[in-house]
Amino acid sequence: MSPVLEVTNLRKHFVSKKGFPTPRTVTVRAVEDISFTINQGEAFGLVGESGCGKSTAARALLRLIEPDGGSVRWKGEDVLAARGPALKALRRRMQIVFQDPYSSLDPRQSIGSALIEPMAVHGIAEGAEARRRAGALLEEVGLPAAALDRFPHEFSGGQRQRIGIARALTVEPELIVADEPVSALDVSVQAQVLLLMQELRKRRGLSFLFVSHDLSVIRWFCDRVAVMYLGRIVEEGPAARVLANPLHPYAQMLRDASPIPDPSRRGVLPRIIGEIPSAANPPPGCPFHPRCIHAMPQCSRDMPAWTSAEGQNQGGVACHLHG
Ligand code: SF4
């Protein structure tokens, strides 16, 4: 499989002034040198607790926020250097589906208008042809074409997310960045929307970057996964391997805290210990050491290097236990 997206040492810091009467500069290291690739047709998951930087990373690689460093390449083309028409063309290839479809839809804009607008911006279709395409897209995501004349408030959360997916598809993208796409939905609706995305992925040959805090969703949807902690990737590899036999103690904690379908195993699992530290003041050495039950003296001093996991294409881990 050939890579479509290559992210190398991507970095995003947020700098602000805090405190009174003498403000001091605070730097939040939201994304710190993360690297991964997504292959053609692959679903790649970014998983971690809230605040680990996964959504910031997704937005930075799309340049919805400008990254501070690193490289992003789409089929070899430099995304971060692109300007004007080149950037517009790249944006067409990579579309995002947001967590909250209601806030990403204009309540005063009809569904038809919301779907037709991107087609006009990218010169794909206009007038009756654009309306025909928009109706066909609604039907593809399981809604009637007549919904074109209705407004966002007339739909349920699941239906609005279907509309959000249809809008992403209007410009015929090759990669969908799905940022917690089902976490605001009821569990029964979550399954329907996930099934829809899986069908679209197969039918259209789409690649996915799937951002979620929910391991069960990642397990079901993704081929490979990267686990993020405090702005860094701490483990990466095939989803089946990482989620069944994680090497990093943080990934093990996430696995143990995620819902298990076997009722006899419920209630005896350890929960996630402690709180994620502030990305404005990360601990020295391994950023996970204050919460790690395996921490050694070396862990609070030295940042662990990246080590390949045993076996071909099994990914890698950043932990002194495996160095
Ligand atoms: Fe735990 Fe040390 Fe590994 Fe960090 S490097 S995860 S503190 S064992």
Residues whose N, C-alpha, C, O or C-beta is under 5 A from the ligand:
A	BS01	SF4	P249 C286 F288 H289 C292 H294 A295 M296 C299 P304 A318 C319 H320 L321
